[in-house]
Amino acid sequence: MKNVELLAPAGDFECLETALHFGADAVYIGGDLLQLRAKKAGFDRADMQKAVNLAHQKGKKLYVTVNAFANNEEIDACSDYAHFLEDVGVDAAIISDPGVFVAFGEAAPNLERHLSTQANCTNFKTAELFASLGAKRIVLAREMSLEEIRQLRRRLDPSVELEAFIHGAMCMAYSGRCMISSYLIGRSGNRGECAQPCRWEYSIVEKKRPDQVFDLEESESGTAILSSHDLCGADLLSDLAEAGVTSFKIEGRMKSSYYVATAVNAYRNLLDGRFSLEDCKKELDCLQHRPYSTGFYQGALKLGHYNSGEYTGSCKFIANVLEDLGGRIKIRQRGHFCLGETLEVLSPGKEIRSFLVSEIRNEEGETQEKAPHPNQILTLPCDLTLSPGDILRRREA
């Protein structure tokens, strides 16, 4: 699997730097048009140029999502946007709308185009169609099983690449085609504004007895009956590669740099043989997550009959390492910690290390017993050699 691409998400520059630091081969981001995420997860055009430059400096690739379904005005805007992405050196645009796909090909024929998972490609004939329109890569619909992927690969021109998700949140609707959020509160999933009502708790009311409300619950905390389990494909990487997948994608452009660091590091080390499968899964359990499953790869997707208010996760994000000062480290605090606690260090390509917090100093050189203020710049004694971009965390379980 050494030739398989590990593709990471980034909703901001911090996540982009983190993904590259921890070994992603490519990163996908959103811009200012049709990016299918909230605006806070998009890069403006100046930052997109910087993002391309940073990725290319490190010998990595940068893809841009243009994967919402467009209205007429947005189709008209595609030509200028496609020219911009081509000019700044973006490695590929990830597109779902057929009209957008064609418009990009006409405006920027040298810009590589990937078919987004939102386009619902579940068969070889659809893949052939988009390949004939210029698709270099098909991002497979998440509803496909391993056997269906094998069949598609056998019947598709080998020059067309296949990409599949290996980790992250799963939508309970068909490839994200859901109207619940838009219907209930006017926030459209096709515009990156989904309020995730599938994860809410619900009750049953019989029409003729409106005063009798029956809660749906598996425990006293309630139950999420629509929400799906999270995807974890660690057990299936060899099977996916054997089926013909050449890019392994991690979901999460709305997630934190800690999520990106942990997920990328776990899968990078597994792919490179530094982690056993058990080590990788232990690392992925450090993230806050719903119960894991293998999605549709081995059969039907599991829906949630679990406490919707409680995610599990064995570690808490504490700080970003900014600088190694030789015997001390400078950090940006992200989670509350105190003197006497043991913190773990997440560094790319290395085993998990730890050290005891014996002193905390602020930027004025004053000591403090605890660090309760997010984004405070602090220094700590540390006899380990760390690098900017490393992550500190505290084990909770």
MITI-855006 format. One record per residue (C-alpha): x, y, z; residue number from 1; chain. Coordinates in steps of 0.02 Angstrom, whole numbers. Layout:
N
      c1      c2      c3    k  c
       X       Y       Z  NUM  A
...
END
This chain:
397
      c1      c2      c3    k  c
       0       0       0    1  A
     151     117     -14    2  A
      80     194    -173    3  A
     -89     231     -97    4  A
    -125     416     -66    5  A
    -178     471     109    6  A
    -296     618      84    7  A
    -336     732     231    8  A
    -464     871     261    9  A
    -426    1050     310   10  A
    -553    1183     355   11  A
    -422    1316     394   12  A
    -235    1349     380   13  A
    -197    1270     549   14  A
    -276    1106     493   15  A
    -185    1115     327   16  A
     -17    1135     412   17  A
     -62     996     534   18  A
    -111     874     396   19  A
      52     903     303   20  A
     154     893     464   21  A
      82     723     508   22  A
     108     646     338   23  A
     -41     672     223   24  A
       2     649      40   25  A
    -134     770     -13   26  A
    -257     888      70   27  A
    -429     945      14   28  A
    -500    1116      58   29  A
    -646    1226      10   30  A
    -646    1398     -70   31  A
    -774    1534     -99   32  A
    -888    1443    -221   33  A
    -994    1284    -201   34  A
    -884    1209     -65   35  A
   -1025    1118      29   36  A
    -969    1174     200   37  A
   -1003    1324     310   38  A
    -906    1480     261   39  A
    -790    1465     410   40  A
    -719    1306     333   41  A
    -673    1393     170   42  A
    -511    1476     112   43  A
    -515    1646      29   44  A
    -419    1664    -132   45  A
    -263    1740     -55   46  A
    -251    1599      72   47  A
    -285    1470     -62   48  A
    -131    1528    -156   49  A
     -30    1512       4   50  A
    -104    1340      34   51  A
     -53    1280    -139   52  A
     123    1349    -115   53  A
     142    1265      55   54  A
      82    1096      -7   55  A
     193    1101    -161   56  A
     344    1154     -60   57  A
     323     993      38   58  A
     296     889    -119   59  A
     111     863     -80   60  A
     -49     898    -175   61  A
    -194    1015    -142   62  A
    -372     982    -202   63  A
    -518    1104    -193   64  A
    -698    1050    -165   65  A
    -827    1126    -282   66  A
    -956     997    -235   67  A
   -1122    1081    -197   68  A
   -1260    1077    -327   69  A
   -1268    1243    -420   70  A
   -1401    1367    -470   71  A
   -1393    1467    -632   72  A
   -1293    1611    -559   73  A
   -1164    1492    -488   74  A
   -1143    1404    -656   75  A
   -1105    1576    -730   76  A
    -971    1602    -596   77  A
    -885    1437    -632   78  A
    -780    1498    -777   79  A
    -689    1632    -676   80  A
    -667    1516    -527   81  A
    -599    1374    -634   82  A
    -474    1493    -714   83  A
    -419    1550    -541   84  A
    -393    1373    -475   85  A
    -295    1327    -631   86  A
    -188    1484    -621   87  A
    -138    1461    -438   88  A
     -88    1280    -468   89  A
    -225    1182    -379   90  A
    -198     998    -418   91  A
    -381     953    -442   92  A
    -559    1015    -418   93  A
    -681     894    -335   94  A
    -850     918    -421   95  A
   -1021     838    -404   96  A
   -1141     939    -513   97  A
   -1134     881    -697   98  A
   -1158    1060    -757   99  A
   -1015    1123    -649  100  A
    -910     976    -708  101  A
    -934    1024    -890  102  A
    -913    1211    -857  103  A
    -746    1181    -771  104  A
    -686    1072    -914  105  A
    -729    1206   -1041  106  A
    -651    1348    -942  107  A
    -494    1263    -876  108  A
    -454    1107    -978  109  A
    -286    1083    -892  110  A
    -361    1079    -717  111  A
    -385     900    -660  112  A
    -563     855    -611  113  A
    -618     725    -483  114  A
    -798     668    -469  115  A
    -860     701    -292  116  A
    -942     568    -185  117  A
   -1095     683    -187  118  A
   -1122     632    -369  119  A
   -1174     459    -307  120  A
   -1068     355    -425  121  A
   -1113     175    -381  122  A
   -1082      85    -547  123  A
    -956      69    -687  124  A
   -1068     148    -819  125  A
   -1084     311    -722  126  A
    -896     308    -694  127  A
    -869     282    -881  128  A
    -983     428    -920  129  A
    -888     550    -810  130  A
    -722     480    -870  131  A
    -778     520   -1048  132  A
    -812     699    -988  133  A
    -635     711    -920  134  A
    -640     642    -742  135  A
    -467     586    -688  136  A
    -532     512    -525  137  A
    -698     445    -459  138  A
    -733     473    -274  139  A
    -844     324    -243  140  A
   -1016     339    -164  141  A
   -1007     286      17  142  A
   -1149     162      -9  143  A
   -1038      41    -107  144  A
    -978    -126     -38  145  A
    -804    -194     -65  146  A
    -869    -318    -193  147  A
    -958    -181    -289  148  A
    -797     -79    -293  149  A
    -702    -231    -361  150  A
    -832    -252    -498  151  A
    -825     -68    -545  152  A
    -635     -69    -550  153  A
    -630    -220    -666  154  A
    -747    -137    -792  155  A
    -672      39    -788  156  A
    -522     102    -887  157  A
    -370      77    -773  158  A
    -312     256    -805  159  A
    -461     320    -703  160  A
    -417     324    -517  161  A
    -532     274    -375  162  A
    -545     363    -207  163  A
    -642     304     -54  164  A
    -675     366     121  165  A
    -589     271     261  166  A
    -634     375     414  167  A
    -756     501     484  168  A
    -939     545     503  169  A
   -1069     456     396  170  A
   -1230     539     339  171  A
   -1387     436     366  172  A
   -1456     496     198  173  A
   -1405     432      27  174  A
   -1237     516      -8  175  A
   -1290     664      95  176  A
   -1452     698      -1  177  A
   -1556     749     149  178  A
   -1692     881     168  179  A
   -1728     861     354  180  A
   -1622    1009     410  181  A
   -1687    1121     271  182  A
   -1867    1071     308  183  A
   -1858    1089     497  184  A
   -1755    1247     518  185  A
   -1712    1313     345  186  A
   -1529    1263     348  187  A
   -1484    1168     189  188  A
   -1362    1024     189  189  A
   -1323    1067       7  190  A
   -1255    1233      68  191  A
   -1148    1164     208  192  A
   -1271    1220     343  193  A
   -1341    1053     403  194  A
   -1395    1060     585  195  A
   -1383     869     594  196  A
   -1562     839     652  197  A
   -1534     652     624  198  A
   -1431     658     784  199  A
   -1570     736     889  200  A
   -1679     638    1009  201  A
   -1859     607     957  202  A
   -2024     555    1033  203  A
   -2179     469     963  204  A
   -2353     547     973  205  A
   -2510     454     919  206  A
   -2620     569     815  207  A
   -2778     548     920  208  A
   -2683     563    1085  209  A
   -2578     722    1064  210  A
   -2557     740    1252  211  A
   -2466     573    1265  212  A
   -2282     585    1215  213  A
   -2177     427    1214  214  A
   -1990     451    1219  215  A
   -1880     337    1114  216  A
   -1740     284    1225  217  A
   -1612     149    1247  218  A
   -1550     221    1411  219  A
   -1606     360    1527  220  A
   -1504     480    1418  221  A
   -1607     441    1264  222  A
   -1567     366    1094  223  A
   -1521     429     921  224  A
   -1625     321     804  225  A
   -1576     405     640  226  A
   -1393     448     664  227  A
   -1266     329     588  228  A
   -1110     261     670  229  A
    -944     341     621  230  A
    -838     259     487  231  A
    -673     176     533  232  A
    -593      78     392  233  A
    -430      31     477  234  A
    -471    -154     465  235  A
    -506    -141     278  236  A
    -361     -43     203  237  A
    -283    -195     121  238  A
    -452    -250      54  239  A
    -486     -76     -16  240  A
    -316     -69    -100  241  A
    -342    -243    -172  242  A
    -512    -186    -238  243  A
    -425     -48    -335  244  A
    -438     106    -223  245  A
    -283     215    -237  246  A
    -333     362    -125  247  A
    -390     341      56  248  A
    -492     491     112  249  A
    -522     554     289  250  A
    -683     653     317  251  A
    -685     811     423  252  A
    -663     987     352  253  A
    -762    1053     500  254  A
    -652     962     626  255  A
    -510    1028     735  256  A
    -323    1017     705  257  A
    -317     886     844  258  A
    -437     775     746  259  A
    -334     798     587  260  A
    -170     762     677  261  A
    -233     605     764  262  A
    -322     530     614  263  A
    -182     567     489  264  A
     -48     507     608  265  A
    -139     344     646  266  A
    -169     298     465  267  A
       2     360     406  268  A
      90     248     532  269  A
     -20     100     488  270  A
      11     120     302  271  A
     198     138     329  272  A
     209     -13     445  273  A
     257      82     603  274  A
      90      44     688  275  A
       4    -122     706  276  A
    -182    -125     671  277  A
    -211    -127     859  278  A
    -100      27     881  279  A
    -193     120     744  280  A
    -364      83     816  281  A
    -306     132     990  282  A
    -252     301     920  283  A
    -417     326     830  284  A
    -506     295     995  285  A
    -418     450    1061  286  A
    -538     554     954  287  A
    -711     604    1009  288  A
    -823     493     904  289  A
    -985     397     893  290  A
    -971     207     890  291  A
    -863     151     745  292  A
    -919      39     602  293  A
    -855     -10     430  294  A
    -992      88     343  295  A
   -1066      -2     191  296  A
    -905     -93     145  297  A
    -960    -254     229  298  A
   -1149    -234     218  299  A
   -1285    -117     278  300  A
   -1239      42     371  301  A
   -1268      38     558  302  A
   -1387     170     623  303  A
   -1374     235     799  304  A
   -1465     156     944  305  A
   -1348     236    1068  306  A
   -1347     385    1184  307  A
   -1348     532    1065  308  A
   -1275     652    1193  309  A
   -1117     555    1231  310  A
    -971     535    1114  311  A
    -827     425    1169  312  A
    -643     472    1164  313  A
    -494     425    1271  314  A
    -394     588    1257  315  A
    -419     775    1267  316  A
    -331     905    1158  317  A
    -218    1011    1269  318  A
    -100    1115    1161  319  A
      -9    1146     998  320  A
     181    1147    1009  321  A
     248    1311     938  322  A
     435    1295     973  323  A
     565    1186    1057  324  A
     671    1302    1164  325  A
     793    1169    1223  326  A
     735    1097    1389  327  A
     574    1197    1374  328  A
     435    1206    1247  329  A
     323    1350    1194  330  A
     142    1301    1170  331  A
     -29    1372    1127  332  A
    -152    1308    1257  333  A
    -311    1230    1188  334  A
    -377    1134    1338  335  A
    -372    1157    1526  336  A
    -226    1073    1618  337  A
    -136    1089    1785  338  A
      30    1061    1871  339  A
      66     879    1909  340  A
     -28     810    1758  341  A
      51     695    1631  342  A
      36     750    1450  343  A
      62     642    1297  344  A
     152     703    1141  345  A
      91     664     966  346  A
     236     679     843  347  A
     238     617     663  348  A
     324     450     638  349  A
     362     424     823  350  A
     290     323     964  351  A
     181     412    1091  352  A
     290     495    1224  353  A
     241     582    1386  354  A
     308     703    1516  355  A
     254     775    1684  356  A
     200     957    1695  357  A
     317    1022    1830  358  A
     299    1208    1793  359  A
     189    1326    1690  360  A
     249    1500    1641  361  A
     154    1634    1544  362  A
     229    1757    1418  363  A
     276    1876    1559  364  A
     378    1739    1641  365  A
     256    1719    1785  366  A
     219    1546    1852  367  A
      41    1481    1866  368  A
     -33    1322    1938  369  A
    -156    1292    1799  370  A
    -193    1343    1619  371  A
    -380    1380    1601  372  A
    -374    1509    1460  373  A
    -387    1447    1279  374  A
    -251    1509    1160  375  A
    -138    1571    1300  376  A
      47    1560    1252  377  A
     143    1464    1385  378  A
     311    1379    1413  379  A
     338    1213    1501  380  A
     494    1115    1551  381  A
     511     964    1437  382  A
     661     852    1410  383  A
     591     779    1249  384  A
     640     845    1077  385  A
     482     913     995  386  A
     442    1005     834  387  A
     324    1148     792  388  A
     158    1070     746  389  A
     168     927     871  390  A
      15     901     981  391  A
      -3     885    1169  392  A
    -149     788    1241  393  A
    -206     715    1406  394  A
    -268     537    1422  395  A
    -441     534    1500  396  A
    -473     346    1500  397  A
END
